[in-house]
Amino acid sequence: MAARGRMPMMQPQVIVLKEGTDTSQGVPQLLSNISACLAVCDTIRTTLGPRGMDKLIVDGQRRVTISNDGATIMKLLEVVQPAARTLVDIARAQDAEVGDGTTSVVLLAGELLKEVREFVEEGVSTQVIVKGFRRAAEMSIARIRELAVSVDRADGAEYRSLLEKCAATSMNSKLIGSQKEFFTQMVVDAVLRLDQEELDENMIGIKKIAGGAMQDSLLVDGVAFKKSFSYAGFEQQPKSLDAPRIVCLNVELELKAEKDNAEVRVDRVSEYQAVVDAEWKIIFDKLDQIVAAGATVVLSRLPIGDLATQYFADRNIFCAGRVTKDDIDRVCEATGCRVQSTTSGLAAAHLGTCERFEERQIGGQRFNLFRGCPQAKTCTIVLRGGAEQFIDEVERSLHDSIMVVRRAVKNQSVVAGGGAIEMELSRYLRDAARQIEGKQQLIVTAVAKALEVIPRQLCENAGFDTTDFITQLRARHAQDPDRFRWHGVDIEAEAVADLFAKFVWEPALVKINAISSAVEAACLILSVDETVSNQQSQDMMAGGQPMPGRGR
């Protein structure tokens, strides 16, 4: 009886997480993550295609950016929702890997999540959905490789035509689309001047000068960089040289200033004079060694002082100090010299050369140009334009085109753009899904429907009747897949047409990378069923500052 009347023992409360920690889990968390990703997609949805709109973004420092480049917009949006940041990452990865298709990869990932949202609400296991996504991605990538058309590199004219068409397609949706004939030649020439094995895009320098029109932009077959800070005596130096001998240094050619806390004790004036004479002797020895090596153009990453500037001017030698590392590296690549960290032992073998060096006025700035470089694996694009934001967007557009042409050089297989390949993949997956049993059939069909987001969005942004265009595309691809496989949305003709015949080409690698990245991002988001965020993280996401800690 005593035991029956005893109070039951209470279980002790176990606290695992810090007080104030927020946990969200289960299906509501999944749906919340999907909704956040769709909100991000809606932000950049209207930027897709030749008739896409631009976004004006003002950051925390009141800097204004006008762009329709997906990666740039995603980076500037400062997305704080953890799951939605995955879309920012895939946009950056697409930009770094292939340069183009950044908006497409985000839209595709968002559409995949949108199509399977009802399955998640109905209780279908996310692992089933993930398995179906990966299966559909493998089938799509295999189909792209099967359809891709390769161009023989031995035929120079046809090969160049392939590169020009890929560059023009990537420019269609950019600010420079109206001048794509002009910039297409420039981009292809720039990429073909690189080392065709390495294809290092860093060897293509892009310099921006405000003023003038876009058509005033020029491609320098070699290196061009803005004139650096110069001392008195610079105007007496030569402004053009034929067959110059170029030396690149990482040496400071100016008298060292005494340190504030330096102390030199001397007993006689002659001892002080000896210290001064030693400093002058050190710098004159360096200058004499440079002249003795036969250099007529001296470039240095470090400062070249007024004494050295006048010294070189008296001997008809051009010099420039504080040249940036990127410019020095490209000069070395173009002229065959190497950066020297000392002037001791400097000989003619360490010098580079080119056909002509000149300093000329471009717009409101003076530029140093090295032309006709014998070992030229580099070039420089000098961009002109009106507003600063305009030139920045032109630079981003050219970067995307350069990356696309690089990929086309490495992989000579192309597919049609304008939503043609997506519609063909959609038709292929629908047919293949009929042979699949179980829930996987529904998931593969959902992927097929999600792929239609690209042509659908192209139509919406161009103001076309979306239902009519998508219906026509579905009918043609289903009617005769071999004959109509390259039919997509022709924005210029406002009709459904064979885009391969109209030379709307894209490297197959762009599409392969976009599909694989979008599917992986969607799988990652669907695999997260719980989010744990501490109070400090929530405060910083809300824009607040973390609480200051105590002193040491």
C-alpha positions in Angstrom: 0.0 0.0 0.0 2.8 2.3 0.8 4.4 1.6 -2.5 1.1 2.2 -4.3 0.7 5.6 -2.7 4.2 6.7 -3.6 4.6 9.5 -6.2 6.1 8.3 -9.5 9.7 9.4 -10.1 10.0 12.3 -12.6 12.3 11.9 -15.5 15.1 14.5 -15.5 15.0 17.0 -18.3 17.9 16.6 -20.8 19.1 19.8 -22.4 21.3 19.1 -25.5 21.2 22.3 -27.4 22.0 25.8 -26.2 19.2 27.9 -24.9 17.6 30.0 -27.7 18.6 27.5 -30.4 15.9 27.1 -33.1 15.2 23.7 -34.6 12.9 23.0 -37.5 12.4 19.6 -38.9 10.2 17.2 -40.9 8.1 17.9 -44.0 7.3 21.5 -43.0 11.1 22.2 -43.0 11.4 20.7 -46.5 8.5 22.7 -47.8 9.9 25.8 -46.3 13.3 25.3 -48.0 11.6 24.6 -51.3 9.6 27.9 -51.0 12.7 29.8 -50.2 14.4 28.5 -53.4 11.4 29.3 -55.5 11.5 32.8 -54.2 15.1 33.2 -55.3 14.2 31.7 -58.7 11.4 34.2 -59.2 13.9 37.0 -58.7 16.1 36.2 -61.7 13.4 34.4 -63.8 12.9 37.5 -66.0 16.6 37.8 -67.0 16.7 34.7 -69.2 17.1 35.0 -72.9 17.6 37.7 -75.6 14.6 39.6 -74.3 15.4 39.2 -70.7 15.3 42.2 -68.4 18.1 43.7 -66.3 18.2 44.0 -62.6 19.5 47.2 -60.8 21.0 46.2 -57.4 22.2 48.7 -54.8 24.5 47.1 -52.2 25.3 48.2 -48.6 27.9 50.7 -49.8 25.4 52.3 -52.2 27.2 50.9 -55.2 24.9 50.4 -58.1 25.1 47.3 -60.4 23.0 46.8 -63.5 23.2 43.3 -64.9 21.3 40.4 -66.2 24.0 37.9 -65.5 22.7 35.2 -63.2 25.9 34.6 -61.2 26.4 38.4 -60.7 22.8 38.9 -59.5 22.9 35.8 -57.2 26.1 37.0 -55.6 24.8 40.5 -55.0 21.4 39.4 -53.6 23.1 38.3 -50.3 20.7 35.4 -49.8 20.7 34.5 -46.1 18.3 31.5 -46.1 20.7 28.5 -45.7 19.0 26.2 -48.2 18.5 28.9 -50.8 22.3 29.7 -50.6 22.8 26.4 -52.4 21.4 28.1 -55.6 24.0 30.8 -55.2 26.7 28.2 -55.0 25.6 26.4 -58.2 25.4 29.7 -60.1 28.9 30.5 -59.1 30.1 27.0 -60.0 28.5 27.2 -63.4 30.1 30.6 -64.0 33.5 29.3 -63.0 33.3 26.1 -64.9 31.7 27.1 -68.2 30.9 30.8 -67.9 27.4 30.7 -69.3 24.1 29.2 -68.3 24.1 30.6 -64.8 20.4 31.7 -65.0 19.4 28.4 -66.6 20.9 26.3 -63.9 19.1 28.2 -61.1 15.8 28.1 -62.9 16.2 24.4 -63.6 17.0 23.6 -59.9 14.0 25.6 -58.8 11.6 24.0 -61.3 12.8 20.5 -60.2 11.8 21.3 -56.6 8.5 22.9 -57.7 7.5 19.7 -59.7 8.2 17.3 -56.8 6.7 19.6 -54.1 3.3 17.8 -54.2 5.1 14.4 -53.8 6.7 15.7 -50.7 3.3 16.9 -49.3 1.8 13.5 -50.1 4.5 11.7 -48.0 6.7 10.3 -50.8 10.1 9.6 -49.3 12.7 12.1 -50.4 15.2 9.3 -51.0 12.8 7.9 -53.7 12.7 11.4 -55.3 16.5 11.8 -55.1 17.0 8.4 -56.8 14.6 9.4 -59.6 16.4 12.7 -60.1 19.8 11.1 -60.4 18.4 8.5 -62.8 16.8 11.1 -65.0 20.1 13.2 -65.0 22.1 10.2 -66.2 19.7 9.5 -69.0 19.6 13.2 -70.0 23.4 13.6 -70.0 23.8 10.4 -72.1 21.2 11.7 -74.5 23.0 15.1 -74.9 26.3 13.3 -75.7 24.4 11.1 -78.2 22.8 14.2 -80.0 25.8 16.6 -79.8 27.3 17.5 -83.2 31.2 17.6 -83.4 33.1 19.9 -85.8 36.3 18.8 -87.3 39.2 21.0 -86.1 41.2 20.3 -89.2 38.9 22.5 -91.3 40.1 25.9 -90.1 37.2 27.9 -91.6 34.5 25.6 -90.3 36.2 25.4 -86.9 36.3 29.2 -86.6 32.7 29.4 -87.7 31.8 27.1 -84.8 33.5 29.3 -82.3 31.9 32.5 -83.6 28.4 31.0 -83.5 28.9 29.8 -79.9 30.1 33.3 -78.9 27.2 35.0 -80.7 24.7 32.7 -79.0 26.1 33.6 -75.5 25.9 37.3 -76.4 22.3 37.2 -77.5 21.0 37.6 -74.0 23.5 40.2 -73.0 23.8 44.0 -73.2 26.1 43.7 -76.2 23.7 41.6 -78.2 23.1 44.5 -80.6 26.9 44.6 -81.4 27.5 40.8 -81.3 29.0 40.8 -84.9 31.7 43.2 -83.7 32.5 41.5 -80.4 32.2 37.9 -81.7 35.3 38.5 -83.9 37.1 40.1 -81.0 36.4 37.2 -78.5 37.3 34.4 -81.0 40.5 36.2 -81.9 41.4 36.6 -78.3 40.9 32.9 -77.4 42.7 31.7 -80.4 45.8 33.7 -79.4 46.1 31.8 -76.2 48.1 28.7 -75.6 45.7 26.1 -77.1 46.7 23.5 -74.5 46.3 25.6 -71.3 43.7 28.2 -72.5 44.3 30.3 -69.4 41.6 33.0 -69.5 43.8 35.1 -67.1 46.1 35.7 -70.1 43.3 37.8 -71.7 43.5 41.2 -70.1 40.4 43.4 -70.1 41.0 47.2 -69.6 38.1 49.6 -69.2 38.1 53.3 -70.3 35.1 55.4 -69.9 34.0 57.5 -72.9 33.5 56.7 -76.6 31.2 54.1 -78.1 31.3 50.3 -77.9 32.7 50.2 -81.4 35.7 52.1 -80.3 36.8 49.0 -78.2 39.9 47.3 -79.6 41.9 44.1 -79.3 45.6 44.5 -78.8 47.7 41.7 -80.1 50.0 41.6 -77.1 49.8 43.5 -73.8 48.4 46.9 -72.9 48.2 48.5 -69.5 47.5 51.9 -68.1 50.5 54.2 -67.6 51.6 54.0 -64.0 52.6 56.8 -61.6 55.7 58.6 -62.9 58.2 61.0 -61.6 59.9 64.1 -63.1 61.9 63.2 -66.1 59.3 60.8 -67.5 58.3 63.1 -70.4 61.9 63.0 -71.7 61.8 59.3 -72.2 61.0 57.7 -75.6 57.3 57.1 -76.3 57.8 54.5 -79.0 60.5 52.0 -79.8 61.0 49.4 -82.5 62.3 46.0 -81.4 62.8 47.1 -77.8 64.7 44.9 -75.3 62.4 44.5 -72.3 63.4 43.7 -68.7 60.9 42.9 -66.0 62.0 43.4 -62.4 60.9 43.0 -58.9 63.4 45.5 -57.6 63.0 48.9 -56.0 64.9 51.6 -57.9 64.8 54.6 -55.6 66.8 55.9 -52.6 65.6 54.4 -49.4 64.2 56.9 -46.9 65.7 56.6 -43.4 63.5 55.0 -40.8 62.1 57.2 -38.1 63.8 55.2 -35.4 67.1 54.7 -37.2 70.2 56.0 -35.5 73.6 56.3 -37.0 76.5 57.6 -34.8 79.5 59.1 -36.5 82.5 61.0 -35.2 83.4 62.9 -38.4 81.6 64.4 -41.3 83.5 62.2 -43.7 82.0 59.2 -42.1 78.5 60.5 -42.6 79.4 61.3 -46.3 80.6 57.7 -46.7 77.1 56.5 -45.6 75.4 58.7 -48.1 77.8 57.8 -50.9 77.2 54.1 -50.2 73.5 54.5 -50.7 74.0 56.4 -54.0 76.5 53.8 -55.2 74.1 50.9 -54.5 71.4 52.4 -56.7 73.8 53.6 -59.4 75.3 50.0 -59.6 71.8 48.7 -60.2 71.1 51.2 -62.9 74.4 50.6 -64.6 73.8 46.8 -64.6 70.4 47.3 -66.3 71.9 49.6 -69.0 74.9 47.2 -69.5 72.5 44.3 -70.2 71.1 46.3 -73.2 67.5 47.0 -71.9 65.6 49.7 -73.6 62.3 49.2 -71.7 62.4 48.7 -67.9 59.2 47.5 -66.0 59.1 46.9 -62.3 56.5 45.8 -59.8 58.1 48.1 -57.2 58.6 51.9 -57.4 61.1 53.5 -59.8 62.1 56.9 -58.2 62.9 60.2 -59.8 66.7 59.6 -59.8 66.3 56.4 -61.8 63.6 57.9 -64.1 66.0 60.8 -65.1 68.9 58.4 -65.4 66.9 56.2 -67.9 65.6 59.3 -69.7 69.2 60.5 -70.3 70.0 57.2 -72.0 66.8 57.0 -74.1 65.3 54.2 -72.1 61.6 53.9 -71.1 60.7 52.8 -67.6 57.5 52.2 -65.6 57.2 51.3 -61.9 54.4 50.0 -59.8 53.1 47.8 -62.7 50.6 45.3 -61.4 51.5 41.6 -61.1 48.9 40.5 -63.7 50.3 43.0 -66.3 53.9 42.0 -65.6 53.0 38.3 -65.9 51.3 38.9 -69.3 54.3 40.9 -70.6 56.6 38.0 -69.6 54.3 35.6 -71.5 54.2 37.7 -74.6 57.8 38.8 -74.8 59.7 35.8 -73.5 61.4 37.5 -70.5 61.2 36.5 -66.9 60.8 38.6 -63.7 64.2 39.2 -62.1 64.5 39.8 -58.4 68.0 41.2 -58.6 70.1 43.1 -61.2 73.2 41.2 -60.4 74.3 39.0 -63.3 71.6 40.5 -65.6 72.4 39.6 -69.2 70.8 39.8 -72.7 69.4 36.3 -72.3 67.1 37.5 -69.5 65.5 40.2 -71.8 62.4 39.9 -73.9 61.4 41.6 -77.1 58.5 42.6 -79.4 58.1 44.3 -82.7 57.0 47.6 -81.4 56.4 49.4 -78.1 54.5 52.6 -77.9 52.6 54.8 -75.4 49.4 56.2 -76.8 46.4 58.1 -75.7 43.2 56.1 -75.5 40.2 58.2 -74.4 41.3 60.2 -71.4 44.1 57.9 -70.4 47.6 57.0 -71.6 48.4 53.3 -72.3 51.6 51.3 -72.8 51.2 48.9 -75.7 53.5 46.0 -76.6 52.6 44.8 -80.1 53.9 42.0 -82.4 55.1 39.7 -79.6 56.9 36.6 -81.0 55.8 34.4 -78.1 52.4 36.0 -77.8 50.1 33.7 -75.8 48.2 36.7 -74.5 46.2 39.6 -75.7 44.3 42.6 -74.2 40.8 43.9 -74.9 40.4 47.6 -74.3 36.7 48.4 -73.7 35.1 51.7 -74.4 31.6 52.9 -73.4 29.5 55.5 -71.6 28.6 55.0 -68.0 30.8 53.0 -65.6 28.0 50.5 -64.9 27.6 50.0 -68.7 31.3 49.1 -69.2 31.2 46.7 -66.2 28.3 44.8 -67.7 30.1 44.7 -71.1 33.1 43.1 -69.3 30.9 40.5 -67.6 29.2 39.7 -71.0 32.6 39.3 -72.7 33.8 37.1 -69.8 30.9 34.7 -70.3 31.5 34.6 -74.1 35.3 34.0 -73.6 34.5 31.1 -71.2 32.0 29.6 -73.7 34.5 29.8 -76.6 37.2 28.2 -74.4 34.9 25.3 -73.7 34.1 25.0 -77.4 37.8 24.8 -78.1 38.4 22.0 -75.6 35.2 20.1 -76.6 34.2 20.6 -80.2 30.6 19.2 -79.7 27.7 21.6 -79.8 23.9 21.5 -79.4 21.1 23.9 -80.4 20.1 26.6 -77.9 16.8 28.4 -77.6 15.2 25.6 -75.6 15.6 23.0 -78.4 17.7 20.6 -76.5 15.6 20.9 -73.3 12.4 20.1 -75.3 14.1 17.1 -76.9 15.3 15.8 -73.5 11.8 16.3 -72.1 10.3 14.2 -74.9 13.0 11.6 -74.5 12.4 11.3 -70.7 8.6 11.1 -71.1 9.0 8.2 -73.5 11.6 6.5 -71.3 9.4 6.9 -68.2 6.7 4.7 -69.7 9.2 1.8 -69.5 9.9 2.4 -65.8 7.8 0.8 -63.1 6.8 2.2 -59.7 7.2 5.7 -58.2 10.3 6.3 -60.3 8.1 6.8 -63.3 6.4 9.8 -61.7 9.8 11.4 -60.7 11.3 11.0 -64.2 8.1 12.5 -65.7 8.4 15.4 -63.3 12.0 16.0 -64.4 10.8 15.9 -68.1 8.2 18.6 -67.3 10.7 20.7 -65.3 13.0 20.9 -68.3 10.3 22.8 -70.2 10.9 25.8 -68.0 13.7 27.1 -70.3 11.6 27.4 -73.5 8.6 28.5 -71.5 10.5 31.3 -69.8 12.1 32.4 -73.1 8.6 32.8 -74.5 7.3 34.7 -71.4 10.2 37.1 -71.4 9.8 37.8 -75.1 6.0 38.4 -74.7 5.0 35.4 -76.8 1.9 33.1 -76.3 3.6 30.5 -74.0 0.9 27.9 -74.3 0.8 28.0 -78.1 4.6 27.8 -78.4 5.1 25.0 -75.9 2.2 23.0 -77.5 3.8 23.4 -80.9 7.2 22.3 -79.6 5.8 19.2 -77.9 3.8 18.2 -81.0 6.8 18.5 -83.3 9.3 16.7 -81.1 6.8 13.9 -80.5 5.8 13.7 -84.2 9.3 13.1 -85.7 12.2 13.3 -83.1 14.8 12.9 -85.8 13.5 15.7 -88.1 12.5 18.2 -85.4 15.1 17.4 -82.7 16.6 20.9 -83.0 13.4 22.9 -83.0 13.1 25.6 -80.4 12.0 29.1 -79.8 13.2 31.5 -82.5 13.1 34.9 -80.7 13.9 37.0 -83.8 11.4 35.3 -86.1 8.8 34.9 -83.3 8.2 31.3 -84.3 9.2 27.7 -83.7 12.1 26.9 -86.0 15.2 24.7 -86.5 17.7 26.6 -84.4 20.7 24.5 -85.4 20.1 25.6 -89.0 20.0 29.2 -87.7 23.3 28.7 -86.0 22.0 29.2 -82.4 24.7 26.9 -81.0 25.9 26.2 -77.5 28.7 23.9 -76.3 27.2 20.6 -75.1 29.3 20.9 -71.9 27.2 24.0 -70.9 24.0 21.9 -70.9 25.6 18.9 -69.3 27.1 20.9 -66.4 23.8 22.8 -65.9 21.7 19.6 -65.6 24.1 17.8 -63.3 24.5 20.9 -61.1 20.8 21.6 -60.9 20.0 18.0 -60.0 22.7 17.8 -57.4 21.5 21.0 -55.8 17.9 19.8 -55.8 19.0 16.5 -54.2 20.9 18.3 -51.6 18.0 20.5 -50.6 15.6 17.5 -50.5 18.1 15.6 -48.3 17.8 18.2 -45.5 15.0 17.5 -43.1 16.2 19.6 -40.1 17.7 23.0 -39.6 19.4 23.9 -36.3 20.4 27.6 -35.9 21.7 29.2 -32.8 20.7 32.6 -31.6 23.9 34.3 -32.8 23.4 33.0 -36.3 19.8 34.2 -36.3 20.8 37.7 -35.2 23.4 38.0 -37.9 21.0 36.7 -40.6 18.5 39.4 -39.4 21.2 42.0 -40.0 22.1 42.5 -36.4 25.6 42.6 -34.9 26.7 39.8 -32.6 26.9 40.6 -28.9 30.4 41.9 -27.9 32.3 39.6 -25.7 34.2 40.5 -22.6 37.8 41.6 -22.7 40.7 39.2 -22.5 
